[in-house]
Amino acid sequence: MKKNSNQERRLDFIAKTLKNLSVNVARFLNGIGVTPNMITSLRLLIGAGSSYLFFLQGYVTDLLAIFFLGLFFFLDLVDGDLARKFKKTSKLGEFMDSFIDAVIINLVLLAIYGNLNAAANPFSYIPVIAIMGQGLSVLISQNYEAKFGISGLSLNPKIQSYRKNNDVDAISKFLFELLTPTNILTSLFSTLKYYLIVGALFNIIPLAITAYALMINLRWIMLSFTLALYYKYNQLVNKINFFYILKALERNRPLVI
C-alpha cells in the first residue's frame, strides 16, 4: 500500500507540475495575442512532423519523433487552458482539437506501417490492426456515452460519488477503469503514446505497436461483451455494481448510495 501511495504521489506531482507549466505558458501566449486556434494549427504541424520522423524510423529519428509527439500533447494542455481561462472557447475549436488528436494518432500508425511495409517487415500489418481497434474502441465508447452518459474521456460525478460511498466489487472497478481510465495501468488499454515511448527508447517499435494493437482490441472486445451481458442477463444488475449503475443511468434513476 505504501509503495502504491508513493507512486500515486509522484504521478500527482508530475501532473500538477505539467498543469502549472501549461497555465503559465497559456498566460504568456494570451499576453502576446496567440489564440487557441493558432495553437491547434501548430499542433497539426508538429504532429505531422512527428509522423514523418516515425516513417523514417531510426533510433535517433524515433527519439526526435517522441519529443515532438510529447510537445504535441503538451500544447493540447496549453490550448485547453488558454481557451478556458481566458474565455476563448468555441464549438469549432473543440471539434478541431479532438479531430486533430485522432488524425495525428492514426497518421503516426500509418507512418509506422509505411516504414515496416517498405522494409518487408513481418509486423507491417500490425499498425493497420491497431487503427481498426482504435476505431472500434471509439465506437463502443460512444455507445456507452449515448446510452448511459458515461464518457471515455471524463469521469461521471454520479458514478464517482457512488464508488466513493459504496464497496464496489473488483469486476466493476476494472470495467469502470477500462471505460474511463484514471491511472497509467488501465490507460495501457487505450493510450498509444506510452507504447511509442517504450518502443523508441528500446528500439522496439514493431513489438510496442503489436502490444498496443492487442490491448486496444481487447478493450473494445471486453466492453462489447460486457454490454451484451448487460442486455442478456437482467439478474447481473443485482450482483455486479457496474450493471446496476448502467441500469440506473439508462432509466435516469438516482444511484442509491
DRENKOLMAR-828903 format. One line per field, with one value per residue (C-alpha): residue number from 1; residue in one letter; x, y, z. Coordinates in steps of 0.2 Angstrom, whole numbers. Example, Ala and Ser with C-alpha at 12.3 -4.5 7.8 and 13.67 -1.06 7.14 Angstrom:
num: [1;2]
residuo: [A;S]
X: [62;68]
Y: [-22;-5]
Z: [39;36]
***
This chain:
num: [1;2;3;4;5;6;7;8;9;10;11;12;13;14;15;16;17;18;19;20;21;22;23;24;25;26;27;28;29;30;31;32;33;34;35;36;37;38;39;40;41;42;43;44;45;46;47;48;49;50;51;52;53;54;55;56;57;58;59;60;61;62;63;64;65;66;67;68;69;70;71;72;73;74;75;76;77;78;79;80;81;82;83;84;85;86;87;88;89;90;91;92;93;94;95;96;97;98;99;100;101;102;103;104;105;106;107;108;109;110;111;112;113;114;115;116;117;118;119;120;121;122;123;124;125;126;127;128;129;130;131;132;133;134;135;136;137;138;139;140;141;142;143;144;145;146;147;148;149;150;151;152;153;154;155;156;157;158;159;160;161;162;163;164;165;166;167;168;169;170;171;172;173;174;175;176;177;178;179;180;181;182;183;184;185;186;187;188;189;190;191;192;193;194;195;196;197;198;199;200;201;202;203;204;205;206;207;208;209;210;211;212;213;214;215;216;217;218;219;220;221;222;223;224;225;226;227;228;229;230;231;232;233;234;235;236;237;238;239;240;241;242;243;244;245;246;247;248;249;250;251;252;253;254;255;256;257]
residuo: [M;K;K;N;S;N;Q;E;R;R;L;D;F;I;A;K;T;L;K;N;L;S;V;N;V;A;R;F;L;N;G;I;G;V;T;P;N;M;I;T;S;L;R;L;L;I;G;A;G;S;S;Y;L;F;F;L;Q;G;Y;V;T;D;L;L;A;I;F;F;L;G;L;F;F;F;L;D;L;V;D;G;D;L;A;R;K;F;K;K;T;S;K;L;G;E;F;M;D;S;F;I;D;A;V;I;I;N;L;V;L;L;A;I;Y;G;N;L;N;A;A;A;N;P;F;S;Y;I;P;V;I;A;I;M;G;Q;G;L;S;V;L;I;S;Q;N;Y;E;A;K;F;G;I;S;G;L;S;L;N;P;K;I;Q;S;Y;R;K;N;N;D;V;D;A;I;S;K;F;L;F;E;L;L;T;P;T;N;I;L;T;S;L;F;S;T;L;K;Y;Y;L;I;V;G;A;L;F;N;I;I;P;L;A;I;T;A;Y;A;L;M;I;N;L;R;W;I;M;L;S;F;T;L;A;L;Y;Y;K;Y;N;Q;L;V;N;K;I;N;F;F;Y;I;L;K;A;L;E;R;N;R;P;L;V;I]
X: [0;14;23;7;4;21;19;2;11;24;12;1;17;21;3;2;19;13;-3;6;18;3;-6;10;13;-5;-5;11;3;-13;-2;5;-11;-10;-27;-32;-34;-16;-10;-21;-14;4;-1;-6;11;21;11;13;32;32;23;36;50;42;41;60;62;80;84;88;73;62;68;65;48;44;50;38;24;26;26;10;1;8;2;-15;-15;-10;-23;-36;-30;-29;-47;-55;-46;-47;-64;-59;-69;-78;-88;-76;-61;-67;-71;-54;-45;-52;-52;-33;-29;-37;-29;-12;-13;-19;-6;8;2;1;19;25;15;23;40;38;29;43;56;45;44;33;25;19;1;0;-2;-17;-25;-21;-30;-45;-45;-45;-60;-70;-64;-71;-87;-91;-86;-98;-111;-109;-109;-125;-135;-128;-119;-103;-89;-72;-64;-71;-77;-95;-99;-113;-103;-88;-100;-107;-90;-84;-98;-100;-90;-88;-84;-67;-76;-85;-69;-60;-74;-75;-56;-57;-71;-63;-45;-39;-21;-7;-10;-28;-23;-12;-28;-31;-16;-3;10;16;20;28;40;45;47;58;69;72;72;57;44;36;34;27;14;10;7;-4;-14;-18;-23;-34;-43;-45;-53;-67;-70;-72;-83;-94;-95;-100;-114;-120;-121;-130;-144;-145;-144;-155;-150;-132;-139;-141;-124;-112;-111;-107;-123;-133;-126;-129;-147;-150;-142;-151;-168;-162;-164;-153;-139;-144;-129]
Y: [0;12;9;12;28;34;31;40;55;55;54;68;79;77;80;96;102;100;109;124;125;124;138;149;146;149;166;171;167;176;191;191;188;170;161;143;140;146;133;120;124;122;106;99;104;96;80;79;81;68;56;59;55;39;35;37;26;25;26;45;49;39;49;65;59;56;73;81;70;75;93;90;83;97;110;101;106;124;125;120;131;146;143;140;153;167;163;159;143;139;124;124;124;110;100;104;99;82;79;83;71;57;62;63;46;37;46;40;22;24;31;16;5;13;11;-8;-12;-4;-15;-30;-32;-46;-34;-22;-26;-23;-4;-7;-19;-5;8;-4;-7;12;15;1;6;24;17;7;21;32;19;19;38;39;26;29;46;38;47;38;55;62;55;54;63;52;37;44;48;30;22;33;28;10;-6;-9;-26;-29;-33;-16;-7;-15;-11;7;9;1;13;29;26;36;28;23;4;5;18;5;-2;14;26;24;36;25;11;23;30;12;7;22;21;2;2;-10;0;-15;-25;-10;-7;-26;-24;-9;-17;-31;-20;-8;-23;-31;-15;-14;-33;-33;-18;-25;-42;-33;-23;-39;-47;-32;-34;-53;-56;-45;-54;-47;-30;-36;-45;-33;-14;-9;-17;-9;8;6;1;16;28;21;24;41;35;41;29;23;26]
Z: [0;4;-12;-22;-11;-15;-34;-34;-25;-39;-53;-44;-43;-61;-66;-56;-62;-80;-76;-68;-83;-95;-86;-86;-105;-109;-99;-108;-125;-121;-117;-135;-144;-148;-150;-146;-165;-168;-156;-164;-181;-173;-166;-183;-190;-175;-176;-194;-192;-178;-190;-204;-191;-187;-205;-207;-192;-185;-166;-167;-178;-166;-151;-160;-165;-147;-142;-155;-150;-132;-137;-147;-132;-120;-132;-131;-112;-116;-129;-117;-103;-115;-121;-104;-93;-105;-111;-129;-131;-147;-154;-169;-158;-148;-163;-171;-156;-154;-173;-174;-160;-169;-186;-179;-169;-185;-195;-184;-185;-204;-205;-195;-206;-222;-215;-210;-226;-236;-227;-229;-210;-204;-192;-206;-204;-186;-186;-198;-184;-171;-182;-184;-165;-161;-172;-164;-147;-150;-157;-142;-130;-140;-137;-118;-119;-129;-119;-101;-102;-97;-106;-110;-108;-91;-75;-72;-55;-50;-53;-43;-29;-29;-29;-15;-4;-8;-8;-27;-32;-41;-58;-58;-53;-68;-80;-74;-77;-94;-99;-91;-87;-71;-70;-81;-79;-86;-99;-107;-115;-125;-125;-139;-133;-119;-131;-143;-129;-124;-142;-146;-131;-133;-152;-152;-161;-170;-154;-145;-158;-158;-139;-142;-155;-144;-129;-139;-147;-130;-124;-137;-136;-117;-117;-131;-122;-106;-115;-122;-105;-98;-111;-110;-91;-81;-64;-66;-61;-43;-42;-51;-47;-64;-72;-58;-62;-81;-77;-66;-79;-93;-84;-77;-59;-45;-39;-22;-10]
***
